[in-house]
Amino acid sequence: MMITFYKTDAARRLYYYCISDRQRHLFSRYSFTVSWGVALTQGREKIFTFETEEEKQRKLEEVIAHRVRAGYKVLYTYFRRDEYGSLRGALRGRQVS
């Protein structure tokens, strides 16, 4: 799964926020990574780890809702088949047209 958000500020600077579960965590079965900054190759990164899939799903929904409230729009999404069905629906209306 990968979700990339973006927003611009009053000075027209472009900011990115990316959520991904591409990399597995060595010590936790359930995890995802967020990275953010003015460029996806530079910036900050944080890894969230969880004991259960349900905890991971709740945190994903929380992070997404916070980004949307902060004015971010969805630039790109990728989901593997039958993955994160509830997130797909929530993001469908947030896509860049």
URMO-V955894 format. One record per backbone hydrogen bond with DSSP energy under -1.0 kcal/mol. CO is the residue of the C=O (numbers start at 0). NH is the residue of the N-H. E is the energy in kcal/mol with one decimal. If there is no record, write none. Layout:
<<CO NH E> <CO NH E>>
This chain:
<<0 20 -1.8> <1 77 -2.4> <2 18 -2.9> <3 74 -3.4> <3 75 -1.6> <4 16 -1.8> <5 72 -2.7> <6 14 -3.1> <8 11 -2.2> <12 8 -1.5> <14 6 -1.8> <15 36 -1.9> <16 4 -3.4> <17 34 -2.3> <18 2 -2.6> <19 32 -3.5> <29 49 -2.5> <31 47 -3.0> <32 19 -2.7> <33 45 -2.8> <34 17 -3.3> <35 43 -2.6> <36 15 -3.2> <38 41 -1.1> <43 35 -2.0> <45 33 -2.9> <47 31 -1.8> <51 55 -1.7> <52 56 -2.6> <53 57 -2.3> <54 58 -2.2> <55 59 -2.4> <56 60 -2.3> <57 61 -2.1> <58 62 -2.8> <59 63 -2.6> <60 64 -2.4> <61 65 -2.2> <62 66 -2.2> <63 67 -2.4> <64 68 -2.4> <65 69 -1.5> <66 71 -2.3> <67 70 -1.6> <72 5 -2.3> <73 95 -1.2> <75 3 -3.0> <77 1 -2.5> <79 82 -1.3> <83 87 -1.8> <84 88 -1.5> <85 89 -1.5> <86 90 -2.0> <87 91 -1.3> <90 93 -1.8> <93 73 -1.7>>
